[in-house]
Each structure stands twice: as structure tokens, then as C-alpha cells.
Amino acid sequence: MAKPPIKAGEIEHWAEGIRRLGQFPNVLCKLSGLVTEADWQHWKPDQITPYLDLVFEAFGAERLMIGSDWPVCLVAASYRHAMSVVQEWLQQFPPQTQQAILGGNAQRFWKLRT
């Protein structure tokens, strides 16, 4: 997600760049590296949600994919906790959208076989 300034709570300058990238139909966005951009000791999911909302707006469900940021995420959260931020945020969307972001888009992008 291009290193969003979550710890500083700034979003507008980062959002401008993300929106520009989202205009290119061949660019996908990986939902990764989020907890390490927040305050490692005191972050909360609601501090990350606005950044997730913005990339969803910019890229849509068809061009987002989850990423773990493992092992780097371990400085701020366990693997499970880091992944749960995106998984819980996805609960607001229909199953088809969840499946796309949780694996279908990556499978399509990298042309992986099932």
C-alpha cells in the first residue's frame, strides 16, 4: 500500500498518490505492511481502516490482494493479528469480494493454477 503514514495519522498526501496509481488499470495494490506503518506498540485496527477504505475506493475489489508482510510484521504484531486486520475489515463485503481479495485476485495476477 505504498507505506501509508498510519502512525502520523496523515492520509491526504498519501491518498493523492494512491488515487493516481488507481487510475492505471494494470496496477494492483497489495494490502500489506500496515501494522508496521502504525505505532508498533499501540496501534488499533480503526487507525488502519481509513487507509483500507481509500485503496478500496481507488482500486476496487478486482485489483486488491491481501499480503502478510511476514516476517516484517512481527515487530508490531503476530502474523495472525496482522492478517486479521484486513480479514475483519473485509467482513463488510459480500463473499465474492472477500474471496477475490483473499486469493482470487492474486491467483489471476500471477496466473496460478488451482
Phi, psi and omega in degrees: 000020173065039173055062180295142182280063185295316182301319180282344181073016179267141182225329191297311181297315177299318182298323178302313179294319179297317179297322177296315178298322180297342179284345179270112186295345180266004181257129174252161181236129178264127179277086189208162176070029186272310183293333179280348175266353176265180174291112188307325185269335192230016183290155177226148181307324182292346174281337183266330184308316180300328179287321175296316178301319183292318179291329176296317177298318185283324187250337184075169184295335185282346184234027174242145174215144180286148174219149186272330188062023177282139005268359183301324182301338185296343176289339184238343183191160172291162177306311182300316181293318179298316180291326183295335179302311180287319181300319179289321177299323182292343183300339180285348185256159178294158182307323180299318178293316179301313181297321179298311183288327181279357178174325184299318180293320178295319179299316179293315183298315182268005178053048179276144177268152178266000000 
